[in-house]
Structures are given as C-alpha cells and as structure tokens.
Amino acid sequence: MAEQEYWRWTEYRHHDESIDPRAGAIVAAGIDVGSVSSQAVVTVDDRLYAFSSMRTGSNSPDSATNALNWALEGTGLTPGDLACVVGTGYGRVNIPFADKAITEIACHARGANFMYGPSVRTLLDMGGQDCKIIHCDEQGKVRAFLMNDKCAAGTGRGMEVFADLLAVPIEQVGALSFEVEEEPDPVSSTCVVFAKSEATGLLRRGWPKSKVLAAYCAAMAHRVVTLIERLGIEKEFAITGGIAKNAGVVKRLQRELGVEPLTTTYDAQIAGALGGALFATALVRKGKGRKA
C-alpha cells in the first residue's frame, strides 16, 4: 500500500453552466504557474466561466497546458477559441502559448479587485514559496508592494512540510490547530528546516499534534504581520493564495493585526489567474489579442 501523502491537497475544476461561452464577445484566459500550484481561469466578457487548480509539475509549459486543458474540459471550448491568453506566476515566461506575460503582483491585485470589490487597498498574497504585500487603488492597479521570498517557512510549502511531518492531511491543519486548551507560544525558528526540528522536539516532549500546529500557524501569522508592518496596512484588507483557505493562519493573523479581512464567495487561490484573464480581455479590447 502506498504511503499517504499528507501534504497533497485536493485538485479541482469548475465551469459555470449558466454561461454560454459561444454567446460571448471575448473568451480569454489567464494561467498562473506557481512554484507549488498552477491555476487556469477562463472568462467570457469579464465573467468568470471556468477554472482549474492543480499541482505544478516538473516543468512550466506542461503545467500550464494541463491546467488550461482541465479548465476547458466539458465546456466544448478548445485553446483555439481563446481570444487572448496571459501568463503569470513563477513560470509565466515559460508558457509557450501565452500572448503576454504579466507579473503575479499585478494579476493578484486585479483579481482581488474583481473578487473583493474596488474597496480593497491592502492585499496579502500567500503563495507556495513567497508572501507579497500589495497596496492597490480602486481599479486594482498596484501602487506599492513588498515581497519576502527568502524562506518557505511563511508559505504554503512550509505548511505542506509540517502536514507531512505530523501526518495530518493538509486540509485539516487549520481546524486541528484550534483544538488546544490554550494558545502556545509560536515556534521560534524562522527557517522551515529548523522549525521542523523544533517541532520534532516538541512532539518528543509530549505535545499533541494540535498544539504543535497551533504554534506553527501562530509563527506563520507573526512572520506575515512583520512583513505587513514594513509596508503598512490600509483598509480594506484582503487575502489571496492557498493559505487564505487555512483558518489556523488567517484567524491568528486577524487577531494579531486587529483587522478583519474581507470575505468573498470566489476561490481566493485563483486570484492571479483570474487577474490574468481580465488583463487578457483588456488586451483584446485594445486590439492586442490574437483575435482582436
């Protein structure tokens, strides 16, 4: 029997059957190839039509192709039906079929503006290998940003390492971290390798998994708060990226900041790809798409 991979999160796709893509004027796509996950979003006249989220593979071109093909599955559309494709994320320059590459900072800001509304002024993007703090205006344009990519300890990959270490499915980490009688001190190490060693020591001392996870989630939240304080926080505040789904980090972040993040019915993990698709539509309207 294969050993369970506790870090492995559920891959997913969706398309809105109430939208007829053939009736739209512009069908566009954004592909966000990150270091850990890849998302593809298809829009029809700036409406979110289809999306997918899956693990990034061994190379960016294949990851982009697989994400887009899965997003289009069951829609009746093919890549040839797309008026424009924008690539973003870690692997954006290695997406051979993209008409333009745009930074993930710009795309997340634009996607968050769509998801959370024009009131968003501070955006936290918590990705697989880095965290970004972004200030944006009412149109989702970036005014300032700050990024920390020196260590995976404050990112999704760091959380995956801990899920495997503790044999806790990644999607259960947040809830389990609150099953403690009182909040423990955060783990002290800022490097994921040393934090893992520290956590092992705590387990040997008899700490339950829930308490170790609480200490790690608190440490992640504190590192992010430190980054936010360097740039400053302007209301309203929103979070994108995979860690936005981890209540163990988000609620501790909210507690330390004293600011409640905005909520949305959209999937915060597809913000970058969504922003890319919106930029792609704008390019077509400017006469710069493949089917302008």
Secondary structure as the mmCIF struct_conf table of DSSP 4:
data_model
#
loop_
_struct_conf.conf_type_id
_struct_conf.id
_struct_conf.beg_label_comp_id
_struct_conf.beg_label_asym_id
_struct_conf.beg_label_seq_id
_struct_conf.end_label_comp_id
_struct_conf.end_label_asym_id
_struct_conf.end_label_seq_id
HELX_LH_PP_P HELX_LH_PP_P1 ALA A 2 GLN A 4
TURN_TY1_P TURN_TY1_P1 TYR A 6 TRP A 7
HELX_LH_PP_P HELX_LH_PP_P2 TRP A 9 GLU A 11
STRN STRN1 TYR A 12 HIS A 15
TURN_TY1_P TURN_TY1_P2 GLU A 17 SER A 18
HELX_RH_3T_P HELX_RH_3T_P1 PRO A 21 ALA A 23
BEND BEND1 ALA A 25 ALA A 25
STRN STRN2 VAL A 27 VAL A 33
BEND BEND2 SER A 35 VAL A 36
STRN STRN3 SER A 37 VAL A 44
TURN_TY1_P TURN_TY1_P3 ASP A 45 ASP A 46
STRN STRN4 ARG A 47 ARG A 55
BEND BEND3 SER A 58 ASN A 59
HELX_RH_AL_P HELX_RH_AL_P1 SER A 60 LEU A 72
TURN_TY1_P TURN_TY1_P4 GLU A 73 GLY A 76
HELX_RH_3T_P HELX_RH_3T_P2 PRO A 79 ASP A 81
BEND BEND4 ALA A 83 ALA A 83
STRN STRN5 CYS A 84 THR A 88
BEND BEND5 GLY A 89 GLY A 89
TURN_TY1_P TURN_TY1_P5 TYR A 90 GLY A 91
HELX_RH_3T_P HELX_RH_3T_P3 ARG A 92 ASN A 94
TURN_TY1_P TURN_TY1_P6 PRO A 96 PHE A 97
BEND BEND6 ASP A 99 ASP A 99
STRN STRN6 LYS A 100 ALA A 101
HELX_RH_AL_P HELX_RH_AL_P2 GLU A 104 TYR A 116
TURN_TY1_P TURN_TY1_P7 PRO A 118 SER A 119
STRN STRN7 THR A 122 MET A 126
BEND BEND7 GLY A 128 GLN A 129
STRN STRN8 CYS A 131 CYS A 136
TURN_TY1_P TURN_TY1_P8 GLU A 138 GLN A 139
BEND BEND8 GLY A 140 GLY A 140
STRN STRN9 VAL A 142 ASN A 148
BEND BEND9 LYS A 150 LYS A 150
HELX_RH_3T_P HELX_RH_3T_P4 ALA A 152 GLY A 154
BEND BEND10 THR A 155 THR A 155
HELX_RH_AL_P HELX_RH_AL_P3 GLY A 156 LEU A 166
TURN_TY1_P TURN_TY1_P9 ALA A 167 ALA A 167
HELX_RH_3T_P HELX_RH_3T_P5 ILE A 170 GLN A 172
HELX_RH_AL_P HELX_RH_AL_P4 VAL A 173 LEU A 176
TURN_TY1_P TURN_TY1_P10 SER A 177 PHE A 178
BEND BEND11 VAL A 180 GLU A 182
HELX_LH_PP_P HELX_LH_PP_P3 GLU A 183 VAL A 187
BEND BEND12 THR A 190 CYS A 191
HELX_RH_AL_P HELX_RH_AL_P5 VAL A 192 ARG A 204
TURN_TY1_P TURN_TY1_P11 ARG A 205 GLY A 206
HELX_RH_AL_P HELX_RH_AL_P6 LYS A 209 LEU A 231
BEND BEND13 LYS A 235 GLU A 236
STRN STRN10 PHE A 237 THR A 240
BEND BEND14 GLY A 241 GLY A 241
HELX_RH_3T_P HELX_RH_3T_P6 GLY A 242 LYS A 245
HELX_RH_AL_P HELX_RH_AL_P7 ALA A 247 LEU A 257
TURN_TY1_P TURN_TY1_P12 GLY A 258 GLY A 258
HELX_LH_PP_P HELX_LH_PP_P4 GLU A 260 LEU A 262
BEND BEND15 THR A 265 TYR A 266
HELX_RH_3T_P HELX_RH_3T_P7 ALA A 268 ILE A 270
HELX_RH_AL_P HELX_RH_AL_P8 ALA A 271 ARG A 285
TURN_TY1_P TURN_TY1_P13 LYS A 286 GLY A 287
BEND BEND16 GLY A 289 GLY A 289
TURN_TY1_P TURN_TY1_P14 ARG A 290 LYS A 291
#
